[in-house]
Amino acid sequence: MNQGKDMVRIIYDALTEKKGEEIKVIDISEISVMSDYFVITNGTSNSQVDALVENVEEQMQKAGFSLKQREGQRSGTWVLLDYGDVIVHIFDKENRSFYNLERVWNDGKTVVM
């Protein structure tokens, strides 16, 4: 298994543990030079978005992966976590629908977990 796939598994499990909704993993390695995978999910509230973010950060740190950049707001409506090979987008429901990243990256391949 390559590093990106290892990272995706850890992130997916962390999101599932905190009940992230509609978790979608998109392989963008053939259409993007910035990352290999996008992981997109949403929470039901700002506090759940925070819990999802915190669990991903904690689990990735335990596994030895360093966060390269973080965008968004604490207690906000969306957060982006950049781990290099994998970029994680966590939204509240309204903003996930508004940004509709699945449409933007529809040329990527959906990964079934």
C-alpha positions in Angstrom: 0.0 0.0 0.0 1.3 3.5 -0.8 1.5 6.4 1.6 -1.5 8.2 0.2 -3.7 5.1 0.5 -2.5 4.6 4.1 -3.3 8.2 4.9 -6.8 7.9 3.3 -7.6 4.8 5.4 -6.6 6.6 8.7 -8.6 9.7 7.7 -11.6 7.6 6.6 -11.6 5.7 9.9 -11.2 8.9 11.9 -14.2 10.5 10.1 -16.3 7.3 10.5 -15.5 7.1 14.2 -17.0 10.6 14.7 -19.9 9.9 12.4 -19.0 12.1 9.4 -21.7 12.1 6.9 -21.5 11.1 3.2 -17.7 10.5 3.3 -16.4 10.6 -0.2 -12.9 9.7 -1.3 -11.8 10.9 -4.8 -8.6 9.7 -6.5 -7.4 12.8 -8.4 -3.8 11.5 -9.0 -4.3 11.4 -12.7 -5.8 14.9 -13.1 -4.0 17.0 -10.4 -0.4 17.7 -9.5 -1.3 19.1 -6.1 -2.6 15.9 -4.4 -3.5 12.3 -5.0 -6.7 12.1 -3.0 -9.5 14.4 -1.8 -11.6 13.3 1.1 -14.9 15.2 1.5 -17.4 14.9 4.4 -19.8 16.9 6.4 -21.0 17.2 10.0 -24.5 18.0 11.2 -23.3 21.1 13.2 -20.3 23.3 13.8 -19.4 21.3 16.9 -19.4 18.1 14.9 -17.3 19.7 12.2 -14.8 20.6 15.0 -14.9 17.0 16.4 -14.3 15.6 12.9 -11.3 17.9 12.4 -9.8 17.2 15.8 -10.1 13.4 15.4 -8.5 13.5 11.9 -5.6 15.6 13.2 -5.1 13.4 16.3 -5.2 10.1 14.4 -2.9 11.4 11.6 -0.4 12.8 14.2 -0.4 9.4 16.0 0.4 7.7 12.7 3.3 10.1 12.1 1.8 12.2 9.4 2.3 16.0 9.6 -0.3 18.6 8.7 1.2 20.8 6.0 -1.5 23.5 6.0 -4.9 24.2 7.5 -7.5 26.6 6.2 -10.9 27.5 7.6 -12.2 28.5 11.0 -12.3 26.9 14.3 -16.0 26.4 15.2 -16.7 27.3 11.6 -18.6 26.0 8.7 -15.7 24.4 6.8 -12.1 23.3 7.3 -9.5 22.1 4.8 -6.6 19.9 6.1 -3.7 19.5 3.7 -1.5 16.5 4.3 0.2 16.7 0.9 -0.9 13.4 -0.7 -4.4 13.8 0.8 -6.5 16.9 1.2 -9.5 16.7 3.6 -12.5 18.9 3.3 -14.9 19.0 6.2 -18.0 21.1 5.9 -21.3 21.7 7.6 -24.2 20.5 5.4 -25.1 23.8 3.9 -21.6 24.7 2.8 -20.9 21.2 1.4 -23.9 21.7 -0.8 -22.8 25.3 -1.7 -19.2 24.4 -2.7 -20.2 21.1 -4.3 -16.6 19.9 -4.6 -17.8 16.5 -6.0 -18.9 18.4 -9.1 -15.6 20.3 -9.4 -13.6 17.0 -9.2 -16.0 14.8 -11.1 -13.2 13.7 -13.5 -11.6 11.9 -10.5 -12.3 8.3 -9.6 -14.5 7.7 -6.6 -12.7 5.3 -4.2 -14.9 2.7 -2.5 -13.8 2.2 1.1 
